[in-house]
Amino acid sequence: MAGKSLCMCADFPMKYILVTGGVISGIGKGIIASSIGTILKSCGLRVTAIKIDPYINIDAGTFSPYEHGEVFVLNDGGEVDLDLGNYERFLDISLYKDNNITTGKIYQHVINKERHGDYLGKTVQVVPHITDAVQEWVMNQAKVPVDDDKKEPQICVIELGGTIGDIEGMPFVEAFRQFQFKAKRENFCNIHVSLVPQPNATGEQKTKPTQNSVRALRGLGLSPDLIVCRSAKPIEMAVKEKISMFCHVEPEQVIFIHDVSSTYRVPILLEEQGIIKYFKQRLNLPIDDQPSDLLMKWKKMACRYERLLKVCSIALVGKYTKLSDCYASVFKALEHSALAINYKLDLMYIDSTELERSTEAENSVKYHQAWHKLCKADCVDSSTGLTLHVNSFIYRCHYSGILVPGGFGIRGTEGKLQAISWARTKKKPFLGVCLGMQLAVVEFARNCLNWEEIFDSLVFLCESCYLDLRKWEMWEKDDGTIKVIDMPEHNPGDMGGTMRLGKRRTVFKTENSVLRKLYGDEMFVEERHRHRYEVNPELTHCFEEKGLKFVGHDTEGNRMEIIELESRMNHINNSLSNY
């Protein structure tokens, strides 16, 4: 504890840790960066994080989740890379949109300064203007408090997205080549994450890709202080020595991270290989060599996670099910909740398009397989969690529920509506988030209010129409029937940043609410939002008369935030995002 108290009162320059990647993208830089931050925070240091994405987009808001995974929403409404979600979960901090740097943001910043005349007529170039802008942005954002105590961070972990050698990342690499001298050696450290493949044909772990990656990094002016080698299986000592020799680093500067049962193991693997002692010496940090109580708790949590025997099974019905990163926050929220009650999560991904009648006509096998997976929720005795045998099929899980997350566009909407209808009629536990909540309203209107002719599959047609919702005007079809309404934030001319985004307050309008009880009987909650549609407040009485209660509103009472089915204690929907 002496080291921790010394660290908390120590006054030393900002320390920067740059994490780069080689050989392939998606190698795990985000988890490595988050784990390094976790270890340093456990030593009593205040840690912040910055993610650099070399794409030209201003932010991640207009991406399909299949491009880079889910779009993570921050308190300030920033739509950012999913790695910032990892930073927040690992480090227990709240980041800002400027903690995600993109090529688009940097060039926009520099061009705006040029238009303003800040460069006094000089030729604006990548070097020095773009590289200087990157360095300035990093130094300014590193000082922004991200903890509840609002104190300035002491460590800034910077993840450079992409792979060393990518042409779009070159200006950022050059910026940090210059920055290492500006920050001074004792305040700057480079960690390079590389791949050690093991071909099935030989079974031998290959070091050549890592050698080439480190050589390319050195050719660009950065020398790695630590080389983190990713592999499928634990790496042999001979391989470590070979990488040390050909990459010009000491053996203790080569760290191995093999595939593990959960990401909670990664900080422990790093700590076991002496990374705390290395950082203490390399960055001159006033910390102890031994792990703190916080890291010991982390280790216990990882061990507890691996020993879990009881399983909680949830069906996620969405349209981006081919890549698990598309719903990373949903998965993590469910996983953390299951861990809190000593259950292991079994999340079944069901493609909503495969639940639609059109799929039955095109590929009946996919259609019936999707419905078979969904119907597993009906084969479990939720009170006992016993294994049930139904029609020669065996299902083993303690409890089942259905979750419909957010999404955009018409594709897969009918399938989500079918899943929501099935959950309601079968009285299965159901949670709708963002679009999932709004579709639950549509499904109820269709099947309980008999508004089938209004809420048809063209429910998203109004995206092309301008609606002045500040006056809560309703757009009508030719026959006078009311269509789904849009929001004031929506601008049909622009797509980026035009939704209801960021942390917003939701006020419970009744004490008789399941979700209010789950929140500890609070009068209001503050959660993050990311959605484009709203329930028309002039129609809510029609739903409530039939038992669909709008139990949570925004502070003005105009936006319907949380709905619950009166006759069902386990049918909950809300418009909140990023749990």
C-alpha positions, 0 to 999 in steps of 0.5 A: 500500500505504500507504493500506492499512496506514494503514487497518488501524491506523486507529481510526474509528467504524463506517461504515454503508452502507444499500442500498435499492431502487426501482421493482421488486423483484429489481433486484440490490440483493444483488449491488450490496451485495456488490460495494460490500463487495468494493471496500471490503474490497479497500481493506483495510477489514474489512466485514460485511453485514446483510440486512433482509427485511420479511416476518413469517416468523421466517426463510426456513426454511419458504419454497418456493424459488419465493418468494424463491429458495433458503434459504441455510444458515449455519455456526450453522444459520441458514436465511436469504435467499440474499443472505447467500450472495452476501455470503459468496462475494463477501467471503469471510466467515462470517455468522450468523443474526442478520445476517438481520433479519426483521419476525418476528424484530423483533416477536418480540424486542419482544413477548418484552421486553414480556412480560418487563416491560422496558417498565414498563407503557408502550404498546408501539408501532412508534415508538419500540419497533420502530424502536429495536429495529431500530437496536439490532439493527443496531448490535450485529450490526455489531460481530460479527467475521465474518473469520477474524482475529476482529477487529471490522468497520469497515464494515457494508453493510445491504441493505433488502429489498423496494421503497421504498413497500412497506407492510411496509418502512415501520418499517425505513425510519423506523428508518433515518431516525432512525438517520442522525442517531444515527450522524452524517452522516460515518458513514452513507451511503444508496445507492438502486438503481433501474431505467432501463427501455428500452421496445422501442417507442421504444428510449428510456431512461426516467428517470421511474421513478427520479425517482419512486422517489427522490422517494418515498424523500425523502418518507420522510426518506432522501436518496440519496447515490448512485443506482445505475441498473440497465439492460439496456444502457449508459446514455447521458450525457444520461440520467445528467445528467437523473437528476442534475438531477431527483434533486438529486445531482451527476452523479458520484453517479449510477452505471450498472450495465447487464446484464453477462456475469457478476456478477464484472464489477459491482465493476469497473464500480463502481470504474471510475465512481469509487466508491472516491474517493467513499466516501473523501470521503463517509465520511472513510475512510483509503484510497487512491483507486486499486484494490488488488492484490486488486481487480486480481486480481478484474478478471483473474478476470472477464476470464478468465471471459469468455474461457473457451472449453471448456465443462463440461456438467452436468444438474441434476435438481430440482423447482424448475427454473423459477427459477435462484435456487432452486439459487443455491449449487449453481450458484455452486459448480459455476461456481467449480469450472469456473472453477478448471480453466478451463472455462465451466459449462453447467448444464442444468435438468431438472424431475424431475416431467417424468421420471416416468411420470405426465407421459408419460401427461399430456404425452408431449412434455414427458416425452420432451424431459426424457429427451432432455436427460438423455440428452445425458450419454450422447452425449459422449465424456468422454475426448476431449470431442469433438462427437458426432453422434447421430441428426442431433442435435449435442451440444457439451460437454467432459464431462457429469455429473448432479447431484440436489440437495436438496428437500422433499415427494413431488412429483418424487421418482420423477423423481429416482429415475429419473435416479439409476438412469439415471446408475448403470446408464449409469455416468455421473458423479453427485453427490447432495446432501442428499435427492439422497444419500438417494434414491441409497440408496433407488434402490440398495435398490430395484434392487440389494437388491430392496427395491421393496416397502419403498421405494415412492413413499410414502417420505415418509410417516414425516414425519407420524410421531414417531420416537425416533431417539436410540434408533435405533428403526425404524418398521415397517409392518403386515407388519413391513418397515422404513421410512425413519427420521427424525432426533432434530431433527425435531419433527412439531409444528413445521417451522421449524428442526427439521432437521439444520442448520449446520456439522457434522464428517464423518469419513472412515472409509476412505482409499480414498475419491474424495471424501477425495482431492478434499478433499486426503486430509483425515481429516475435513471440516466442511461445512454441512447441511440435511436431515431424513432419515437412513440407518438405521445398522442396515441399512448392512451390507446396502448395503455387501455389495452395493458401496454404501460409506458412507465418511463418518460423523458424529463418533459414527458413527451418521449416514451422511454420504457414500456412494460406489459401490465399482465407480464412481469417479465416483458420489459422494453426500453429505448436505452442503449449501451448497457 
